[in-house]
Amino acid sequence: MSENISVGVVGCGYWGPNLIRNFDRLTGARVAAICDLTKERLEHVANLYSDAIPYTDFDKMLAEADLDAVVVATPVKTHHSLAKAALMAGKHTLVEKPMASSTAECDELISLAEARGLTLMVGNTFLYSEPIHRIKEIIEMGDIGEVLYINSQRLNLGLFQKDINVAWDLAPHDISIILHLLGETPDVVNCQGNAHITPGIEDITNMSLSFGTHRFASIQSSWLEPRKVRQMTIVGSRRMVVYDDLEPREKIRVYDVRVERPPHYDTFGEFHYSYHYGDCYIPYIQQEEPLQVLCKHFLHCVETGEKPVSCGRQGAELVRILEACSESLASGGAPVQFAAAPGVVSPFEGGGLKVVGSE
Ligand SMILES: NC(=O)c1ccc[n+]([C@@H]2O[C@H](COP(=O)([O-])OP(=O)(O)OC[C@H]3O[C@@H](n4cnc5c(N)ncnc54)[C@H](O)[C@@H]3O)[C@@H](O)[C@H]2O)c1
């Protein structure tokens, strides 16, 4: 492999240019080629990155450009075929979230990468964000007690997708954060929703994840909301954390609040819940673009052969949960049992961000 890892990016729509910008800025990498079916988009991005050779044909890019790695930032339904072609051509591959349209597709990509000794990573951006890193630390330090419940909202007007519903589009972020914070996989998934604009494609969904440890998480996703909301509440037995990703600096607040039941009481008159209201503190968050950390981590894994934090197995686990959501949606929100294969440890167990943060 050359000193500079040579990267080709396919997909120059909304998200692809952010990946191109970040790889372009990193020492140790060069964006050697870019690809998009739409000539107009390709020309626009090619004008900004004149060293990258533009292609409208992905197979031609794979055959002609001297690439070490490929980044797939196209619509979800194309992830599997593009990532498969990249892996078959011997390229380390970073695929945007969600990894593919089905667990079977994800499993095939994982096997291909393993058989060829290639890095396969999924673009779960929030696993590389400093606020999530800090919240994980706060939980692990025992500062908020035992995590009881997580509530997450990701709402805004659009961007409407044509091939996937709002749960597949937005909830992968929330699911990846929740599974990372709890270090476990849910065993029951419920999802309700409605398609108001495009027939058959839900634009609002409410999802619940129940965990074997009696913990619970709810995720509200919407493309039909006047305000942009990116909020998560982590309710602990001693304290509670509110994470607002739209806050420019003070993204995390830790509230010293809790409710306690008296351990003993003899008469109803003696029974009182005890509400504790204490201080609120705002941990300092180092400002670093999560996508920059993600791209750096991908290059590190390509160079060293280390397993990425957001590895293919995590990507497949998220897709398995999204499939369970679709099944539940189709039956009006009925619970779908989500048993992990016996003996299989959740790919979200254990940390990961510490490794990334220290890079
Ligand atoms: N990690 C994040 O925070 C984040 C944020 C936004 C989007 N995404 C993901 O990025 C991916 C792309 O999303 P987007 O919003 O940029 O979509 P988009 O529709 O804006 O752009 C996709 C681009 O891919 C091109 N394309 C499609 N098929 C192609 C093919 N076979 N060969 C070459 N080009 C092809 C299209 O012409 C289009 O320009 C999705 O998987 C999405 O979930 C991730």
PDBQT file of the ligand as one rigid body, heavy atoms in Angstrom, charges set to zero:
ROOT
HETATM    1  N1  LIG A 401     -23.671   9.174   8.617  1.00  0.00    +0.000 N 
HETATM    2  C1  LIG A 401     -24.511  10.186   8.493  1.00  0.00    +0.000 C 
HETATM    3  O1  LIG A 401     -24.637  11.012   9.387  1.00  0.00    +0.000 OA
HETATM    4  C2  LIG A 401     -25.302  10.323   7.218  1.00  0.00    +0.000 A 
HETATM    5  C3  LIG A 401     -25.988  11.506   6.947  1.00  0.00    +0.000 A 
HETATM    6  C4  LIG A 401     -26.710  11.576   5.745  1.00  0.00    +0.000 A 
HETATM    7  C5  LIG A 401     -26.751  10.493   4.866  1.00  0.00    +0.000 A 
HETATM    8  N2  LIG A 401     -26.076   9.365   5.202  1.00  0.00    +0.000 N 
HETATM    9  C6  LIG A 401     -26.108   8.184   4.321  1.00  0.00    +0.000 C 
HETATM   10  O2  LIG A 401     -25.382   8.475   3.127  1.00  0.00    +0.000 OA
HETATM   11  C7  LIG A 401     -25.951   7.778   2.029  1.00  0.00    +0.000 C 
HETATM   12  C8  LIG A 401     -26.277   8.763   0.906  1.00  0.00    +0.000 C 
HETATM   13  O3  LIG A 401     -27.269   9.642   1.373  1.00  0.00    +0.000 OA
HETATM   14  P1  LIG A 401     -27.519  11.061   0.664  1.00  0.00    +0.000 P 
HETATM   15  O4  LIG A 401     -28.468  11.780   1.532  1.00  0.00    +0.000 OA
HETATM   16  O5  LIG A 401     -26.222  11.680   0.288  1.00  0.00    +0.000 OA
HETATM   17  O6  LIG A 401     -28.273  10.599  -0.674  1.00  0.00    +0.000 OA
HETATM   18  P2  LIG A 401     -28.405  11.442  -2.030  1.00  0.00    +0.000 P 
HETATM   19  O7  LIG A 401     -29.571  10.859  -2.742  1.00  0.00    +0.000 OA
HETATM   20  O8  LIG A 401     -28.381  12.902  -1.761  1.00  0.00    +0.000 OA
HETATM   21  O9  LIG A 401     -27.077  11.104  -2.829  1.00  0.00    +0.000 OA
HETATM   22  C9  LIG A 401     -26.802   9.837  -3.325  1.00  0.00    +0.000 C 
HETATM   23  C10 LIG A 401     -25.962   9.989  -4.597  1.00  0.00    +0.000 C 
HETATM   24  O10 LIG A 401     -25.565   8.698  -5.038  1.00  0.00    +0.000 OA
HETATM   25  C11 LIG A 401     -25.629   8.674  -6.459  1.00  0.00    +0.000 C 
HETATM   26  N3  LIG A 401     -25.743   7.274  -6.899  1.00  0.00    +0.000 N 
HETATM   27  C12 LIG A 401     -26.791   6.423  -6.730  1.00  0.00    +0.000 A 
HETATM   28  N4  LIG A 401     -26.507   5.209  -7.238  1.00  0.00    +0.000 NA
HETATM   29  C13 LIG A 401     -25.259   5.287  -7.752  1.00  0.00    +0.000 A 
HETATM   30  C14 LIG A 401     -24.409   4.356  -8.403  1.00  0.00    +0.000 A 
HETATM   31  N5  LIG A 401     -24.795   3.109  -8.651  1.00  0.00    +0.000 N 
HETATM   32  N6  LIG A 401     -23.177   4.783  -8.798  1.00  0.00    +0.000 NA
HETATM   33  C15 LIG A 401     -22.769   6.040  -8.581  1.00  0.00    +0.000 A 
HETATM   34  N7  LIG A 401     -23.547   6.975  -7.945  1.00  0.00    +0.000 NA
HETATM   35  C16 LIG A 401     -24.769   6.599  -7.524  1.00  0.00    +0.000 A 
HETATM   36  C17 LIG A 401     -26.836   9.520  -6.802  1.00  0.00    +0.000 C 
HETATM   37  O11 LIG A 401     -26.745  10.008  -8.130  1.00  0.00    +0.000 OA
HETATM   38  C18 LIG A 401     -26.727  10.635  -5.750  1.00  0.00    +0.000 C 
HETATM   39  O12 LIG A 401     -26.010  11.762  -6.231  1.00  0.00    +0.000 OA
HETATM   40  C19 LIG A 401     -27.167   7.036   2.578  1.00  0.00    +0.000 C 
HETATM   41  O13 LIG A 401     -26.804   5.738   2.908  1.00  0.00    +0.000 OA
HETATM   42  C20 LIG A 401     -27.497   7.794   3.867  1.00  0.00    +0.000 C 
HETATM   43  O14 LIG A 401     -28.157   6.993   4.822  1.00  0.00    +0.000 OA
HETATM   44  C21 LIG A 401     -25.345   9.255   6.329  1.00  0.00    +0.000 A 
ENDROOT
TORSDOF 0
